[in-house]
């Protein structure tokens, strides 16, 4: 085994939190190894290493929660090829890894828009592509300048489908994406609310909650 990987494993054992690990296992996040190390601790460990594609790929291939998260922190942003990105996205095992990959890695990629387009056209069931794409969209919108309604339209359609039939994690990602898209953009915000107008007085409490959450967010951001 690579010496760097051995050293990192030792650090993880020392930082192990059995309570967190057991809780994740009970929720269905079953890895070969899960040390239950909190995310802030993993970020501190990652800071001790220079970004390295070879090391990150080795960690990604391990069925260990912490190594997968560290892989997203240590892969060099400017050298990750699109084929590697899409492979990693299709190999995401659980929602937490989707969230960490989107936040730690995907939002920094120079080809981020191309990856967004790939996620939009590959929302395959049984994978975390849809969730990851929507999370990427949310992060991208937060740093983007102008967003046109035409550009957002296919994502809005995907978000609506997700609200109606997605998992709870996908619905949360869709809500994050639309919140980010409409913040500080009155025309976009109004278009989103108009597109979801049927949710306003829906018989489904979850639909009303989505509409109310977006309206509150948009009203607050435009004060």
N, C-alpha and C positions, 0 to 999 in steps of 0.2 A: 504493500500500500504506500502511496505517496506520503513522504514525511510531513508535508504541510497538512494533509488530510488527517494524519494520525494526531498531530498536535491540536488541530481544531476539535477533533473528537474528544480528546482529553479535557479541553476547555468546556465543552458542552456537558460532559459528565459532571464536572465540578459545579456547573451552574444549573444542574437538573432540578426541576420542580415537579415532583411526583403528582401533586394535586392537580396542576394544570394538565399534565399528560393524561391522567386518568379521566378528567372531565372531557377532554377532546375525544378520547377513545369511546366514551359513553355516547357521544354525539355522532359517532360514525366515522371519525377521522382516524382510520386505522393504518398506521405505518409499520414497517419492520422495526423502526426505532423512532421514538418521539420522546425527547428529553424534557419537553414542557418549558423550554427556556423562553422567557418573555422577549418580545420584539426589541425593546430598548437595549437589552443585553446583547442581542445578536448584532445590532448596529455598532455597538462598541467593539465587538470582536472583528467585524468587517473592516473597521477603521485601521486595524493593525496590519492589513494586507493591501498591497497594490492591486488594482484591477488586473485580472488575469483570465483570459478566455479558457485556457486549458484547465486551470484549477476549477473555474466555475462550471465547466462542462462535467468534470469528474463529480463534483458535488451534486449537480442536477440529476445525474444518473443514479445516485444513491436513494434508496427508499427510506429517507430520514427527513423528517419535517424541517429541522433546523438547517440541514445542508442545502435543501432546496431553496429556502429563504435566503441563505447566505449566497447562493449562486446568483440570485437576482440582484444582489448588492455588489457583486464582484465582477460580473461580466462587463468588459469595456463597452460603453455605449456606442462609440464611433466605429467599432469593428464587428458588430454583430450582423451577419448577413440575414437577409429576409428569410431564406430557407430555414435558418436556425431559429429565428424568432417564431415562425409559424409552427415549426416542429415542437418547440417548447410549449406554445400555447395549447396545442392539441394534447400534450402530455400532462397538463395540469391535473393533479389528482383531487384537489379539494378547493372549496371557495376561498379559504384563507390564502392559498398560494396564488390564486388569481388576483386577489386584492394586493398582495405584496409585489407580484410581478408588475402589475400596472403602475403602482406607486414608485417602486424602486428602480425600475428598468425601462419599461415601455414608453413612458412619457418623455424620456430623454433621447430616444432614438432619432437620428437624423431622417430616417425614412418612416416616421410615425404615421403620416397620412396614408402611405401605401399599406401599412399594416392595418390601419383603420378600415380601409377599403376591403382588404382581405377578410377581416372579421365580419364585415357587413354581409358579404356574399357567402360566408361559411358558418352560419349559425346552427351547426350540427347538434342534434339532440344527443344527450349522453356525454357531452363535453362541456367545457367551460369557455368556449369561444364567444358565445353571446355575452356572458357576464363580463369577460375580459375586454371585449370590444366596447361595451357600454361604459365601463370604468375608464378605458383609454379616452373615449370621447369626452367624458366629464373633465378629465385632467387637461385634455387638449383645449377645450373651450375656455377653461380658466386662464389660459395664457394667450389665447388667440385674440386677434383684433376683431375685425368685422366678420360676421358669419351671415351668410345669406339664407333666406328661408328655403330657397331651392336646394342648397347644399344640405340643409338639415332634414329635408323632407323624408328621405328614405330611412334616416335614423329615427325620426319621429314615428314612422310607420312600424319600425321594429320595436320601439319602446311601447307602443300601444298593444302590439301582439304580446309582448312580454308581460305587461300589466294584466292581460287577460288570461294568459296560460303559462307564464314562466314560474320558476321556483322563487322562493322568498328572496334568495340572494340575487337572482336576476332582476327581480322587481326593484330591489334596493339600488342596484346598479343603474337601472333605467331612470329611476327618480333622481339619482345623483347627476346623471348625464343631462337630463332636461333642466334641472336646477342650474347647472353650470352654463348651459347654453343660453338661458334666458336672463341670467344675472347681468344687469347693466345694459341690456339690449331690449328696449321697449317693444320694438316691432316683432322681434323674435318671441319675446315673452307673450305678447298678445296672441300671436299665431299659435303658440303651444296651447294656451288656455282655450282658444277657439276650437282647436282640434280635439280637445278633451272635454268639450262643453257637456257632452252626455254624461260625464262622470259627476258633474256638479250636483245633480239631484238624483243620482242613481240609487237603486234599491240596495246596492252592494256597499256596505260601510267602507270596505277597503278602497273602492273607487272614489268615494267622496273624500276620503282621507288623502288620496293622491292629489286630487284637484285642489283641496284646501291647502295642502302643504306647498304646492307650487305657487298658488296665488299669494300666500303669505310671504314666501321667499321673494317673489318678484316685486310685490308692493314694498317690502322692506328695503330691497336693493335700489329702489328708485326714489326713495325719500330724500 
